Amino acid sequence: MNAVWQVASRRKDGAVLIRFLARRLVQAIIIVLLTVAVNFSIIHLAPGSAVDVLAGQAGGANPDYIAQLRHQFGLDQPLYVQFAEYFWNVLHFNLGYSFEYSTSVFALIVARLPATLILMLSSIGIAFIAGIALGVAAARRRNSPIDTIITIASLLLYATPLFLLGLMLILLFTLKLGWLPSSGMETIGATGGIIGHMLDVIHHLILPMVTLSMFYVATYSQLMRAAMLDVYDMNFVRTARAKGLSPRRIAYRHVARNAILPLVTAAGTQVGYLFGGAVVVEVVFGWPGLGRLAFDAVFQRDNTLLLGILFLSSVAVVVMNLILDLLYAWLDPRIEMVEDR
């Protein structure tokens, strides 16, 4: 009888999970489509277009040539017609064509995506681990010199613009010490096989990765510290102390495991902000990723390319939030996927 109840319970949990995922997926699709509409409207409110850039590159502004270009890119049609065509293309996973690079937007994004993923994932990984370590150290030694140093350093890093931090690191480690390269992702013409290439990429990655992660290290360390201090005041921690458990065991096995949930939430919801920071860092360090591509698209008025990159970042944020919901329920058994009534 007990075995039958367990099987029925698992089937019910599976059904709840499927309905939860289906509901979240529908919500995600609606959000992405609304974001597509907002992005299109904002970009087309800005002055200038691809026609202006191409006419300038041609060294003249012949009315017939401009009219031909506007017809070629569909800019002679009403804005609602342009939006309808773009929306239809997005529904068919067609992100359009980049006039500047003479290739499809999807191909450009696929080519640049690995560089951005390497930078973003390594940065968020370093920030997450360092933030937890510093937050635990500060919370365990509350009001001590270590806590004060970590808090002051976090505030300084939080207040320092990413571009300024990147320039300072270039000044110190490239110009002064000559230890690390200041731009690019790899050394042109370098040899050494696969291992040599990987080490070369890591060598170029260090400065942009450290620059991008420092802001989030400051944020995560203070979030972890505050969350741990809240957990320390809970009854189960007092019970653990009464049982005679060591402070180290209490901190890592009981307090830190419960305090990490706000950090998971912050890391998941900051994917969009991380991409914004990657734009600045990629421009400063000449990192050939999507951030640099988006920056160039703005100045070249390549609206189709820019819309494609914004669409990708919107999808990434929505997917990350869906994963976050599932991860949160897994980390904290008290959280249930309650069905909407």
N, C-alpha and C positions, 0 to 999 in steps of 0.2 A: 504493500500500500504506500509506503514511504517512497519507494522507487517511482511509482506511478505519479505521485505528487511532484517529485523532482523533475520528471520529464515534462509534465504539464506546465510547471513553473518556468522551465527553460524555453518552452514553446511560446509562452506568454511574453517572456522577456524579449525573445527574438521578434515577435510581432510588434511590440512596442518600439524596438529599435528601428525596424523597417519603416513604421509610420513616422517616427521621429526624423529619420533621414529624408524620407519623401517630403515631409512638410518643410524641413530646412532647405532642401534642394529647390523647391518651388519658390520659397522666399529669396533664395540666393539668385535665381534667374531673374526675378522681378527687380531686385536691387541692381544687378548688373545692367539690365536694359534701361532702367531709369538713369543710371550713371552714364551710359552711352549718350543719352539725350542731353544731359546736363553738360558733358564734356564738349559735345558738338556745338551746343549753343554758345558756351563761353569762348571757345576758340574762334568761332566765326564772328563774334562781336569785336575781336581784336582787329586793328587796321592792318592792311597788307595781305598779300597772298602770294602763291607760287608764281603767278604771272608777273608781278612786280619784280621779283628776283630774277626771273629768266630774261625779262626785258632789259634789266640793268646789266646782266651778264652779256647780253648781245650788243651792248653799247648804244642802244637806241630805244626809242619808244614809238615806233611806227604804229599808227592806229590799226592798220590792217593786221599787223603781226600780233598786236595785243588781243584783237578780236579773235584771231585764229587760236591763240593760246587759251583764252577764256572758254572758247567752244570745246577745245581739246580736253580741258580739265572739268568741263561741265559747270563752270562758274557763271555762265550766261543764263543759267536756269534759275528760277525762284528758289529761295532758301528752303522752303518746305519740300520742294522736289529734290533738292540735293540731300536733305536729311532723309527723306523716304528711301532714296537710292542707297545711301550709306547704311541705313538701318537694315535694309533688305540684305545687303552684302554681309553685314555682321552676323545676321541670322544664318547665313550660309557659310560662315567662317572664312569670309573673304575680307581681309583688312585693307585691300586696295594696293595702289602702286605708288612708289616713291619717285618723284620726278628727279630729285637731286642725285640719287644713287642708281637710277635706271633699273630698278629691280622691285620685286614685290615686298611689301612691308613685312609679311610673314617671314620671308627668307632673311631679311635684315635682322628681325628680332631673334630668330633662331640662331643666327651667327653671333650675335652679341650677348645673348642670354647667359651662356656659360660663364663669361667673365664677371657679370653682375652677380650670379648665384655664388660663385667662389668668394667674392668680396662680402656679400651680405651674410651668407651662412657662416663663414669664418668669423666675421665681426660679431654677429649675434651670439655665436657659441662662446667666444672669448668673453663677451660682456656678461652673459648669463652665468658662466662659471665664476668669473672674478667677482661679479656682483653678489652672488651667494656667499663666497668665501669672505669678502669684506664685510657684508652685512652680518654674518654670524660672528665674526671677530668683534665687530663694534657692539653688538647686542650682548655678547657674553661678558664684555668689559665695559658696561655702561658707565658713562661719566669719567672714564679713565683717560689718560693721555692718548692711548691707541684710538679710542672712540672719537676723541676730539680731532685727531689728525685725519682720520678717515672722513669725518663729517666735513671738515674744512676743505680737504682735497676734492670731495664730491661736489661741493658747492662751486669751487673754482672751475672744475671740469664742466659742470652743468652750464655755467655762465659764459664759457669761452666758445666763440663761434667756431664751427668746424673748419672753415677755410683758414682762420687764423692759426688754429692748432696745427693744421697740416703744413702751413708755411713755416711755422716755428720748428717743426720736426725736420723739414727739408733743410732748413738753415743749420740745424745742429748735426744731423746724422749724414747729410749729403755734402753740404758745402764745408762744414767745419771738420768733421771726422772722416768723411769719405767712406763710410761703411755701407750705405744702402743707396740704391738708385732712386732718383726723384720722379721718374715718369715712365710710362709704358708698362706692359705686362711681361715682356720677355726681351732678351738681348737679341738684336738683329744679327743673324749669321752665326749664332752660338751653336756649338756642337756638343755631343756628349750623350746622345741617345735619349731614351725615355726618362731615365733617372735624372740625367743632367738637365733635361728640359723642365721636369717637375721642380727640381731644386732652384732653377733659375726663376720660375714663376713664383715660388715661395719667397725668394729673395726680393722680387719686385712687389710682392703682396704685403710685406710687413708694414711699411709706412701707411699705406691707405687703410689697411685693416685696423691698425692701432688707432689711427685718427677717427675712423667711423665708430669704433667700439667704445672710445673713452666717454662719450656723452651717455651711452647706455649703461656703462659701468657705474657712473655716478648715480643714475636713476635707480638701477636695480639694487645697488648696495643700500641706499636709503629706504627703499621699499622693503627689503629683506629685514633691515634693522627694525623698522617700525612694526612689521608683522610679527617678528619674534618677540618683541617687547609686549605686544598684546597677548600672544600665546602664553608667555611666562606667567601672566596673571590668572590663567584659567585653573579650574579646580583639579583637572587631571595631572597638571604639573606639580601642584602641591602634594597630590597623592604620591607621585613618583618620588618626590623628595622625602616624604614621610617613610617610604619603603627603604630609603637609604641608597638609592641609585646615585652614581657619581654625576657631578655637574656636566662632564663631557658627554656621558651617555644620554642624559636628559636633553642636552642641547641638540645633539645630532639625531637621536633616535625618536624623540618625541616632539620637540619644539620646531626644529627646522623642517621636518616633514610636513607639518601642518602649516607652517608659515610660508611655504614655497608656492602655495596656490595663487596669491595675488601677483607673484612674479611671473607665473605661467600666463596669467591673464594679460599682464602688461606686455610680455614678449609677443603674444599672439596678436594683440590689437595694434602693435606698433610697426607692423610690416609696411604699411603705407608710409609712415613717417621715416622708416629706415630707407625706403627707396628715395624719398626726398633728400635725405642726408647723403645717399650714394651719388646723387646728381652732383652735389657740391664736391665731394671727395674725388669722384672720377674726373671732374674738370680740373681740379687742382693738381692731381697726380697723372693726368693723361691716361687714365685707365680705360681701356676700350670696351666699355659696357653699355648697357641701355641708358644709364644716366647721361653719359657723354653724348650718346646718340640723340636723346631727347633735347639736350642743350643745343646741339647743332641744328636740330629740326626747328627749334624756335627761331633762331636767327636766319635760317634759310626759308622760313615761312612754309615749311613742308608740313602742312596741316594733316595730311593723310597719315604720314609717319608718326606724328605726335599723337594723333588720335589712337593709333594702333598701340603705342606704348602705354598710353593712359588706360586703354581697355585692358591690357595685360595686367597692369598694376591693380586695377579694380577687381579683376577676377582673382588675383593672388590674395587680396585682402579678404574677400568673401570666402574663399576656400579655406584660408587660415582660420577664420572665425568658426567655420563649421568643424574643422579639426579640433579647435580649442574647446568647443562644447563637448565633444566626445572625450577629449583628454581630461577635462575637468571632472567629468563623471567617473572616469577611471581612477583618477588620483584621490578623489574623495567619495567613498561609497555612500555617504549620506545624501549625495546629490542624485536625484532620480530623474529620468526622462519622462516627466509627467505628460500625459496626453492632454491636448486641448479639449475642453468640453464644449 
